[in-house]
Amino acid sequence: MTQDDTTNRDTQPDLGRRKFLNSAALVGLSGAGLSVGLSACNKESAPGAKAPSAKGEVATHSPYEVPPGQLDEYYSFSSGGHSGDVRIYGLPSGRQLKSIPVFNTDNLVGWGITNESKAIIGTRPDGSLKYSTGDTHHVHQSYTDGTYDGKYMFVNDKIHGRLARIRMDTMECDKITEIPNIQGFHGTFTDKRDPVDASINHTTRVFCGAEFSIPLPNDGRNMDDGSKYKSLFTCIDSNTMDVRWQVLIDGNCDLVATSYDGKLTCTNQYNTEMGVHYEETMSAEMDACLFFNVARVEEAVKAGKFTTIGSSKVPVVDGTRASNKDPKTALTCYVPIPKNPHGVNISPDGKYYACSGKLSPTASVIEHALVLKWFDGELPNARDAVVAEPEIGLGPLHTGFDNKGNAYTTLFLDSQIVKWNVEAAIKAFKGDKTAKAVVDRIDVHYQPGHGFTSMGETREADGRFFNSDNKFSKDRFLPVGPLHCETAQLIDISGDKMKLVHDHSVLSEPHDSIIVRRDIIKTRQIYDMDEFPNAVKDPAESGVFRNGKKVTVKLTSQAPAFSLREFKLKKGDEVTLILTNHDKVEDLTHGFAMPKYDINFIVNPQETKSVTFIADKPGVYWCYCTHFCHALHLEMRSRMIVEA
């Protein structure tokens, strides 16, 4: 062996699958041999390993590119809007890694098709989905000690008033709760520690703000009387996903933020007039940022000081202005804010909330300690909790923070991101004419909605990147027809001046995102078969099991074959088909499609899924694997024979 041969052997990556296929493919063609062989290819490669080109050359890349063979530094989790899903991107590359179906149906994985997913989404008595649409807006993860813990992610459905929970180890939705008595569920946020028990420093609650006021109960009464329309703010248990309580309030809810000490949660509000028509929502000079004293709300519930609405058993306490005039006993605090605020965010040090108004060129800075002081009866007016109100530009919406005391706010009308310093804004508000709040501006393309900094909603904000989600992308990408993609623009905020470093396209219509360091996310690559009560653990258990007209078909998959070559049914049978993937190789997923029966789903390694259908069409139907798994993938199929 020459020295060059030794060098190549030690430094070149082991091209596991390709090497195996080239040298041993013929051996693997018999039965499941290839799937076993592939298990040797599940190597632990270094994230930073360089992948060679065909000539062994490595291209030169900028500091913001992610070369082949390397991993992104961050995950970006983004709501998908009216697609109803959640999307995962890598940053700084901007590569879309996955779409997680939540409130939508997904033919790739079978979400909304399998029995397991239907049970999570919710069904009508006939077994069909209760809802097939959704509108995801805001995603937030669970916390431990003020930073992401990588356990769960929560996302709302604005259309149908639902909250979903996603397991971060599998990146799959495991629970959906429909909130009673509300419509237009827009803002949501997880708490960061318990408001009562200081020893609990992790997420236990998720707070949800409803945007649309409706008659309560909404059963056909008082539909034409706008004075009867009411709004509710909701708390959901993050572990059980049960609704804990609701608060009756004045005004619509928009976004939600939570304090780092667990004591307060808040929502910015527009339409504090409680108007039904457009012109009625614009009459007041100020709207509000509404704060909830969580411990007091829960004390009131515990003391039985609540009512219920309609058929719902959820306790509802009164948080309206009229019932909360005494700060020392108040459950809520309405802090006046310039008209139509759209967004409230808390700084990483937990001291300040930034609340921006769409119709005012300002960002209002509210001090956390002063809101607590108001609840103690030591602050004369709630408005006194506002400690700064810098003029930053037209159409301010959402604010992110770095680790240097700076805030970054999207300006929808100016199509800019403005960088401003919080402490300088406070000094200027107090009369210091030398203090300059605005530090920098940068143009984005165009009309930014949400913007977010890397780790910016945690104590570990790192001041590396700001991502601007822009609602219009005309002239930024190749034209694809009347419906344009949107633009996510990555901005380097590590220096004094912001630098635009990357455009990446995103499918319509993302709303909010969070940027999470990759070391926080710990995913599983293979399931444990024991997790599935109905798993077919041995291919010998496969077969057709009849109980009158109810039939269970059990089968397994292991590349390149299903355990049943064929199975026979009778017309009219109610069939439950259970499939378990027996492969143990990472990335070796199987699909199962049933022609003319509108069924397609996948099973990942060691996973079990099931579907139920009526065998109402006599004939032969070739069920086949839809997810490429093997050199004999095309041959991986089974015959379903339905007898007349």
C-alpha positions in Angstrom: 0.0 0.0 0.0 1.4 3.4 -1.0 1.5 6.4 1.2 -1.1 8.0 -1.0 -3.4 5.0 -0.6 -3.0 5.3 3.2 -3.8 9.0 3.1 -6.9 8.4 1.1 -8.1 5.6 3.3 -7.7 7.7 6.5 -9.1 11.1 5.2 -11.8 10.3 2.7 -15.3 9.7 4.1 -16.7 6.2 3.9 -19.3 6.5 1.2 -21.3 3.8 3.0 -24.4 3.2 0.8 -22.6 3.7 -2.5 -19.7 1.4 -1.5 -22.1 -1.2 -0.4 -24.3 -1.0 -3.4 -21.4 -1.2 -5.8 -19.7 -4.2 -4.1 -22.5 -6.2 -2.7 -25.8 -5.3 -4.4 -26.3 -8.7 -6.0 -25.9 -10.4 -2.6 -28.5 -8.0 -1.1 -31.1 -8.7 -3.7 -32.3 -11.8 -1.9 -34.9 -11.1 0.8 -33.9 -8.4 3.2 -30.2 -8.7 2.8 -29.7 -5.2 1.5 -31.5 -3.6 4.5 -29.2 -5.6 6.8 -26.2 -4.5 4.8 -27.2 -0.9 5.0 -27.1 -1.0 8.8 -23.3 -1.0 8.5 -23.6 2.4 6.8 -25.1 4.1 9.8 -21.8 5.7 10.5 -21.1 8.5 13.0 -19.6 11.1 10.7 -18.2 14.3 12.0 -20.6 17.3 11.3 -17.8 19.3 9.8 -16.4 16.6 7.5 -15.8 17.9 4.0 -17.5 16.0 1.2 -15.3 15.7 -1.9 -16.4 16.6 -5.3 -16.0 14.2 -8.2 -12.4 15.4 -8.7 -11.6 15.6 -5.0 -11.8 19.3 -5.0 -13.6 21.4 -2.3 -15.3 24.6 -3.4 -14.7 27.9 -1.6 -17.6 29.0 0.6 -18.5 32.3 2.3 -18.8 32.4 6.1 -22.6 32.3 5.8 -22.8 29.3 3.5 -23.0 25.7 4.8 -20.7 23.5 2.6 -21.6 20.0 1.6 -21.1 17.6 4.5 -21.5 20.3 7.2 -24.5 21.0 9.4 -26.2 24.3 10.1 -25.6 26.0 13.4 -29.3 26.6 14.1 -32.7 25.2 13.6 -35.4 27.6 12.6 -38.9 26.5 13.4 -41.6 28.4 11.5 -45.4 28.3 11.3 -46.7 27.6 7.9 -49.8 29.8 8.0 -52.9 28.6 6.3 -51.1 25.4 5.1 -51.6 24.3 8.7 -48.1 22.9 9.2 -44.9 23.8 11.0 -41.6 24.0 9.0 -38.0 23.3 9.9 -35.2 25.2 8.3 -31.5 25.1 8.8 -29.7 28.4 9.4 -27.7 30.1 8.1 -28.2 28.0 5.0 -32.0 28.6 4.8 -32.5 25.0 3.6 -36.0 23.6 4.4 -35.4 20.3 6.2 -38.9 19.1 7.0 -42.6 20.0 7.1 -44.4 18.8 10.2 -48.1 18.3 9.5 -50.3 19.5 12.3 -53.7 20.8 11.4 -53.5 19.8 7.8 -53.6 16.5 6.0 -50.4 15.2 4.6 -50.2 12.4 2.0 -46.5 11.9 2.4 -46.7 10.6 6.0 -50.4 9.8 6.1 -51.3 12.5 8.6 -55.1 12.7 8.7 -55.3 9.3 7.1 -54.0 6.9 9.7 -56.0 6.0 12.8 -53.3 7.3 15.1 -53.2 10.8 13.4 -57.0 11.0 13.2 -57.3 10.4 17.0 -55.0 13.4 17.5 -56.7 15.7 15.0 -60.2 14.8 16.1 -63.0 13.1 14.2 -66.7 13.2 13.7 -68.9 10.3 14.7 -68.5 8.8 11.2 -64.7 8.7 11.6 -64.1 11.6 9.2 -61.9 14.5 10.3 -63.7 17.2 12.3 -61.6 19.8 10.5 -59.3 19.5 7.5 -58.0 23.0 7.5 -55.8 25.0 9.9 -54.0 28.3 10.2 -50.7 28.2 12.2 -49.3 31.5 13.3 -47.0 31.3 16.3 -44.6 28.6 17.4 -42.9 28.5 20.8 -40.9 25.9 22.6 -40.9 24.7 26.2 -38.4 26.2 28.7 -36.2 25.2 31.6 -34.4 27.9 33.5 -35.3 30.6 31.0 -34.0 28.8 27.8 -35.3 26.2 25.4 -35.1 22.6 26.7 -35.8 20.8 23.5 -38.8 18.9 24.8 -41.9 20.3 23.2 -43.1 22.9 20.7 -46.5 24.5 20.7 -48.4 26.1 17.8 -51.9 27.6 17.4 -54.6 27.2 14.9 -56.3 30.5 14.4 -59.2 29.2 12.3 -60.6 26.6 14.7 -59.2 27.8 18.0 -56.9 24.9 18.6 -53.5 24.5 20.3 -51.1 21.7 19.2 -48.1 20.2 20.9 -45.1 18.8 18.9 -42.6 16.3 20.4 -39.2 17.6 19.7 -37.5 14.2 19.8 -39.6 12.9 16.8 -40.7 16.3 15.4 -44.3 15.0 15.3 -47.5 16.3 16.7 -48.8 14.3 19.7 -51.7 16.3 21.0 -54.3 18.9 19.9 -56.7 20.7 22.2 -59.7 22.7 21.0 -60.3 25.7 23.2 -64.0 26.4 24.1 -65.8 29.8 23.8 -63.3 31.5 21.4 -62.6 32.4 17.8 -59.5 33.8 16.1 -56.9 32.2 18.4 -53.9 34.2 17.3 -51.2 34.7 20.0 -49.7 32.0 22.2 -46.7 31.7 24.5 -45.3 29.2 27.0 -44.5 30.2 30.5 -40.9 29.9 31.7 -41.4 29.0 35.3 -44.2 28.5 37.9 -45.9 31.7 39.2 -46.4 30.2 42.7 -43.8 27.4 43.3 -40.3 28.9 42.8 -38.8 25.4 42.7 -40.5 24.7 39.3 -38.3 26.4 36.8 -39.8 24.9 33.6 -42.8 25.3 31.4 -46.1 24.1 32.9 -48.6 26.4 31.1 -49.4 27.7 27.7 -51.2 31.0 27.3 -53.6 31.7 24.4 -55.1 34.9 23.3 -58.4 35.0 21.2 -58.6 37.8 18.6 -62.3 37.8 17.7 -65.0 38.8 20.1 -68.2 36.7 19.9 -71.5 36.4 21.8 -71.0 34.1 24.8 -72.4 31.6 24.6 -72.3 31.6 20.8 -75.5 29.7 20.3 -77.6 32.1 18.2 -78.4 34.6 20.9 -77.4 38.3 20.8 -75.9 38.0 17.3 -76.9 41.6 16.3 -76.0 43.2 19.7 -72.3 44.1 19.6 -72.4 45.1 23.3 -72.9 41.4 24.1 -69.7 40.3 22.3 -66.9 39.3 24.6 -63.3 38.1 24.5 -61.4 35.5 26.5 -57.8 34.8 27.4 -57.0 31.1 28.0 -54.5 29.0 30.0 -53.7 25.4 29.0 -51.7 22.8 31.0 -48.6 22.0 28.9 -48.5 18.4 30.2 -52.1 17.3 30.0 -53.1 19.8 27.3 -56.3 20.4 29.3 -57.7 23.9 29.5 -57.0 25.2 33.0 -59.0 28.5 33.0 -60.1 31.5 31.0 -60.3 35.2 31.7 -63.1 37.5 30.5 -61.5 40.7 29.1 -62.1 43.9 27.3 -60.6 44.1 23.8 -59.1 41.7 21.3 -55.9 39.7 21.9 -53.1 39.8 19.4 -49.7 38.3 20.5 -48.6 36.9 23.9 -45.5 37.2 26.0 -44.5 35.7 29.3 -42.2 36.9 32.0 -39.0 35.1 33.1 -40.1 34.9 36.7 -43.5 33.3 35.8 -45.5 36.0 37.5 -47.0 37.8 34.5 -48.2 37.0 31.1 -49.5 39.6 28.7 -51.1 40.3 25.3 -51.0 43.4 23.2 -54.6 44.5 22.2 -56.3 46.3 19.4 -60.0 47.1 19.3 -60.2 47.9 23.0 -63.4 49.6 21.9 -64.9 46.1 21.4 -66.3 47.3 18.0 -67.9 44.9 15.5 -67.4 47.0 12.4 -64.1 48.5 11.1 -64.9 52.1 11.9 -66.0 51.2 15.5 -62.5 49.7 16.2 -60.7 52.9 15.4 -62.5 55.4 17.7 -60.2 55.3 20.8 -56.9 57.2 20.9 -55.1 54.4 22.7 -55.2 50.6 22.9 -53.5 48.5 25.5 -51.0 45.9 26.5 -52.9 43.7 29.0 -51.1 42.0 31.8 -52.4 39.0 33.8 -51.3 38.3 37.4 -51.2 34.5 37.0 -51.1 33.7 40.7 -54.1 35.8 41.4 -56.1 34.3 38.6 -55.4 30.8 39.9 -56.2 31.8 43.4 -59.6 33.1 42.2 -60.3 29.9 40.4 -59.3 27.8 43.5 -61.6 30.0 45.6 -64.5 29.3 43.3 -64.8 32.9 42.1 -65.6 31.9 38.6 -68.5 31.1 36.2 -68.8 28.8 33.2 -70.1 29.4 29.7 -72.6 27.2 27.9 -71.8 23.6 28.0 -68.1 24.2 28.8 -66.9 23.3 32.3 -63.8 25.5 32.1 -63.7 28.1 34.9 -64.0 31.7 33.7 -62.9 34.6 35.9 -63.7 38.3 35.4 -60.7 40.3 34.1 -62.6 43.3 32.7 -61.6 46.9 33.6 -64.9 47.4 35.5 -64.2 44.5 37.8 -60.5 45.2 38.4 -60.3 48.8 39.5 -58.4 48.1 42.7 -54.8 47.2 41.8 -54.2 45.3 45.1 -56.9 42.8 44.2 -56.9 43.1 40.4 -56.4 40.1 38.2 -55.5 42.3 35.2 -53.7 45.5 34.4 -54.4 47.4 31.2 -51.4 49.5 30.2 -52.4 52.2 27.6 -50.4 51.9 24.3 -50.6 53.9 21.1 -53.2 52.7 18.6 -53.3 49.2 17.1 -50.2 47.6 18.6 -49.1 44.4 16.8 -46.7 42.5 18.9 -45.3 42.3 22.4 -41.9 40.8 23.2 -39.9 40.6 26.4 -36.1 41.3 26.6 -33.7 38.5 27.5 -32.9 40.0 30.8 -36.6 39.9 31.8 -36.8 43.6 32.5 -38.7 45.1 29.6 -41.6 44.4 27.2 -41.5 46.0 23.8 -45.0 46.7 22.4 -45.2 48.3 18.9 -48.2 50.1 17.4 -49.0 49.6 13.7 -50.6 53.1 13.5 -47.9 54.8 15.6 -44.3 55.1 14.6 -43.2 54.2 18.1 -42.3 51.2 20.2 -43.5 51.4 23.8 -41.1 50.0 26.5 -42.9 48.7 29.6 -40.9 47.8 32.7 -41.8 44.5 34.3 -41.0 45.7 37.8 -43.3 48.6 37.4 -46.3 46.4 36.4 -45.7 44.3 39.5 -45.6 47.6 41.4 -49.0 48.6 40.0 -50.4 45.3 41.2 -49.1 46.1 44.7 -50.9 49.4 44.6 -47.7 51.4 44.5 -47.9 52.9 41.0 -50.6 55.6 40.5 -51.4 54.8 36.9 -50.8 51.8 34.7 -49.5 54.1 32.0 -46.6 55.0 34.3 -45.2 51.5 33.6 -44.2 52.8 30.2 -40.5 53.9 30.5 -39.7 54.7 26.9 -41.5 55.3 23.6 -38.9 56.0 20.9 -40.0 56.9 17.4 -38.5 54.2 15.2 -40.3 54.2 11.9 -43.6 53.5 10.0 -45.6 50.3 10.7 -43.6 48.8 13.6 -44.6 45.2 14.3 -42.4 42.7 16.0 -39.3 43.0 18.1 -36.3 40.7 18.7 -33.4 41.2 21.0 -29.6 40.6 21.1 -27.3 40.1 24.1 -26.1 43.7 24.1 -29.2 45.6 25.1 -30.4 46.2 21.5 -33.8 45.6 20.0 -34.6 44.9 16.4 -38.1 45.8 15.1 -39.7 45.1 11.7 -41.1 48.2 10.0 -43.9 47.0 7.7 -44.5 50.3 5.9 -40.9 51.3 5.6 -39.7 47.8 4.6 -36.9 48.1 7.1 -35.4 46.5 10.2 -34.5 49.2 12.8 -32.0 48.5 15.5 -32.5 50.6 18.6 -31.0 50.5 22.1 -33.4 50.0 25.0 -31.4 51.9 27.7 -30.8 54.8 25.3 -34.5 55.0 24.6 -35.3 55.1 28.4 -32.8 57.9 28.8 -34.3 59.9 26.0 -37.8 59.4 27.4 -36.6 60.9 30.7 -35.3 64.0 28.9 -31.7 63.2 28.0 -31.4 65.0 24.6 -28.0 63.4 24.0 -29.4 59.9 24.0 -30.1 58.4 20.6 -32.3 55.4 20.6 -32.0 54.4 17.0 -28.7 52.8 16.2 -29.0 51.4 12.6 -31.5 50.6 9.8 -31.4 48.2 6.9 -33.8 47.8 4.0 -35.5 44.4 3.5 -37.6 43.2 0.5 -40.5 43.8 1.2 -43.0 44.5 4.0 -41.5 42.5 6.8 -44.0 40.9 9.2 -42.3 38.8 11.9 -38.6 39.1 12.7 -36.6 37.1 15.2 -33.1 36.9 16.6 -31.1 33.8 17.2 -32.0 32.5 20.7 -33.6 35.9 21.2 -36.6 34.7 23.2 -34.4 33.1 25.9 -31.9 34.2 28.5 -29.2 32.9 26.0 -29.8 35.4 23.2 -26.5 35.4 21.3 -26.8 38.4 19.0 -25.6 36.4 15.9 -28.5 36.6 13.4 -31.8 38.3 12.7 -34.2 36.7 10.3 -36.8 38.9 8.6 -39.9 37.2 7.2 -41.1 39.4 4.4 -44.6 39.3 3.0 -43.8 40.3 -0.5 -40.9 39.0 -2.7 -41.6 40.5 -6.1 -38.3 40.7 -8.2 -36.3 38.7 -5.6 -36.8 35.3 -7.2 -37.7 33.6 -10.5 -41.4 34.4 -11.3 -43.6 31.4 -10.7 -47.1 32.8 -11.5 -49.5 35.0 -9.6 -48.8 33.4 -6.3 -45.3 34.4 -5.3 -43.2 32.7 -2.7 -42.1 34.8 0.2 -38.7 36.0 1.4 -36.8 35.1 4.6 -33.7 37.4 4.7 -30.9 36.6 7.1 -29.1 39.5 8.6 -25.8 39.4 10.5 -26.3 41.5 13.7 -23.0 40.6 15.4 -21.4 44.0 14.6 -22.3 47.6 14.9 -23.9 47.6 11.5 -26.4 45.1 10.3 -25.5 43.2 7.2 -27.9 41.4 4.8 -26.2 38.1 4.0 -28.8 35.7 2.6 -32.1 35.6 0.8 -34.0 32.3 0.9 -37.5 31.6 -0.4 -40.2 30.2 1.7 -43.6 28.9 0.7 -46.6 31.0 1.6 -47.4 32.0 4.2 -45.1 31.8 7.3 -45.9 34.0 10.3 -43.6 33.5 13.2 -40.4 31.6 13.8 -37.8 30.9 16.5 -34.1 30.3 16.0 -32.7 27.5 18.2 -29.1 26.4 18.6 -28.6 22.9 17.2 -27.1 21.4 20.4 -30.5 21.9 22.2 -32.4 19.7 19.8 -31.9 16.0 20.5 -33.9 13.8 18.1 -34.5 10.1 17.9 -33.7 8.4 14.6 -35.4 5.0 15.2 -38.6 4.2 17.2 -38.9 1.6 19.9 -41.4 -1.1 18.7 -42.6 -1.6 22.3 -44.1 1.9 22.3 -46.9 0.7 20.0 -49.5 -1.4 21.7 -50.8 -2.8 18.4 -47.3 -3.6 16.9 -47.0 -6.7 14.9 -43.7 -7.8 16.5 -43.2 -11.0 14.6 -43.9 -11.6 10.9 -45.4 -14.9 11.9 -48.2 -12.9 13.6 -49.3 -11.6 10.1 -52.6 -12.6 8.7 -56.3 -11.8 8.2 -58.4 -12.1 11.4 -62.1 -12.0 11.0 -64.9 -11.2 13.5 -68.0 -11.1 11.4 -67.8 -8.2 9.1 -64.9 -6.6 11.1 -61.5 -7.7 9.8 -58.0 -7.0 11.0 -55.1 -7.4 8.7 -51.7 -7.6 10.3 -48.5 -7.3 8.4 -44.9 -6.2 8.6 -42.5 -4.6 6.3 -38.8 -5.3 5.9 -37.0 -4.3 2.7 -37.8 -5.4 0.1 -41.0 -7.2 1.1 -44.2 -7.1 3.1 -44.9 -10.2 5.2 -48.1 -11.0 3.3 -47.9 -11.5 -0.4 -51.6 -11.2 -0.6 -54.6 -11.0 1.6 -58.3 -11.7 0.9 -61.3 -9.7 2.0 -65.0 -9.7 1.3 -67.0 -6.8 -0.1 -68.5 -4.8 2.7 -65.8 -5.7 5.3 -64.8 -3.0 7.8 -61.0 -3.5 7.6 -58.3 -2.3 10.0 -54.9 -2.8 8.5 -51.9 -2.7 10.9 -48.4 -2.3 9.6 -45.1 -2.5 11.5 -41.8 -1.6 10.0 -39.2 -4.2 11.2 -36.2 -2.5 9.7 -33.8 -1.0 12.2 -31.7 1.1 9.9 -31.8 4.9 10.2 -33.6 6.5 7.2 -35.1 3.2 6.0 -38.8 4.2 5.9 -41.5 2.3 4.1 -44.7 3.5 2.5 -48.0 1.7 2.0 -50.4 2.8 -0.7 -53.8 1.3 -1.6 -55.0 2.2 -5.1 -58.6 3.4 -5.4 -59.0 3.4 -1.6 -57.5 6.8 -1.0 -54.9 5.4 1.5 -51.2 6.2 1.6 -49.0 6.5 4.7 -45.5 5.7 5.9 -43.9 3.7 8.7 -40.5 4.7 10.0 -38.0 2.2 11.4 -39.7 0.2 14.2 -42.9 2.2 13.9 -46.5 0.9 13.7 -49.4 2.7 12.0 -53.0 1.6 11.1 -55.8 2.6 8.8 -59.5 1.6 8.8 -61.6 1.5 5.7 -64.6 -0.3 4.1 -63.7 -2.8 1.4 -66.5 -1.7 -0.9 -64.9 -2.3 -4.3 -64.4 -5.9 -5.5 -61.2 -6.7 -7.4 -57.5 -6.9 -7.2 -55.6 -4.0 -5.7 -51.8 -3.9 -5.6 -50.6 -2.3 -2.4 -47.1 -1.0 -2.8 -44.3 0.8 -1.0 -44.3 4.5 -1.8 -41.1 5.4 0.0 -37.9 4.4 -1.8 -36.2 1.8 0.4 -34.3 -0.8 -1.6 -32.9 -1.8 -5.0 -36.0 -3.9 -5.3 -38.3 -1.1 -4.1 -40.5 -1.4 -7.2 -41.1 -5.1 -6.4 -42.2 -4.4 -2.8 -45.9 -4.9 -2.9 -48.8 -7.1 -1.8 -52.1 -8.0 -3.4 -55.4 -7.0 -1.7 -58.1 -9.3 -3.2 -61.7 -8.1 -2.4 -64.2 -10.8 -3.2 -67.7 -9.8 -4.4 
